[in-house]
Amino acid sequence: MTDVNFPPRPEAPLKVAVSSCLLGSEVRYDGGHKRSSLCHGALEGLFEMRGLCPEVGIGMGVPRDPIQLVGDLAAPRAQGVKAPDLDVTDALAGYAQQISPQLDDIAGYIFIKNSPSCGLFRVKVYPPKGGAPTAKGRGIYAAELTRLRPQLPVEENGRLEDAVLRENFVMRAFCYAHWQALLATGLTAARLIEFHSRYKYLLMAHSVRHYQQAGKLLSNLKQNLDAVADSYFGVLMAGLACPATRGGHSNVLQHLQGYVSDAMDASARQELASTIDSYRKGEVPLLAPLTLLRHHLGRHGSDYVLAQTYLEPHPPAAGLRRAL
Ligand code: SF4
């Protein structure tokens, strides 16, 4: 039986943290900003953005001497470009530790690319004695914050220009917000199972391996419930971060069709099956079979199948699935 207290997924706008300079704040070392049209365009309405600048947060001031990552790729230091004696590594990591407890209400974090403080991927790390950098580092503040909050959806502004990656980030943020709402309501074994029952097909579309792992974890709820729930959510977020292929979506569409197939007449069944097949071959976008499927589920589907997050992982008005 459905738990009447099971929380609905939170509505947009969700709170997310963003590197301040992306919002247009003039906090960069040179007194400038990196205002992103994303924050004021494609993502507007979905998110309420809270700007954070770790370099200003540790008192570096504006303008200031620039810093760069130097040394060991696995544990680089953030040092002054002009004055290598300036080392703000510990201060930036400490700022992440100070800020992290204040981020319980956020559903994601958008970092700016290439920054020795905020960059998530491929940040340049310079050899101590000079020479060409290796672009494989992570900004000091971003590295510490993601260590402290490993399940928080994170992305970089550059990658969010890609419509598929953007959809994926928004989907994960809504899932994360829903999970936080569930925890706030009070975790019970029944609610954990209900949560999974709503997300299982979304997870299956992204990663069958993680879907199987999640099912296995939930098959034994006699262990410590909090620990199982935490492991489960880690698996869910890792699976959702995997890009969903056409094969993955087609598989789920077919599964969902199975819930109403018997109630459909032969021509409607055939039409839906061939539209799913056209999608699998790349001839039509996901919205073609999905719209048709939703029509049939609306007529014949049970509450269980209509509650599947896969059908609407984020507000449809944002049009994010047009890219898939
Ligand atoms: S520390 Fe981060 S938020 Fe601040 S200016 Fe640099 S990249 Fe932007």
Residues whose N, C-alpha, C, O or C-beta is under 5 A from the ligand:
A	BS01	SF4	S19 S20 C21 V27 R28 L52 C53 P54 E55 I112 S115 S117 C118
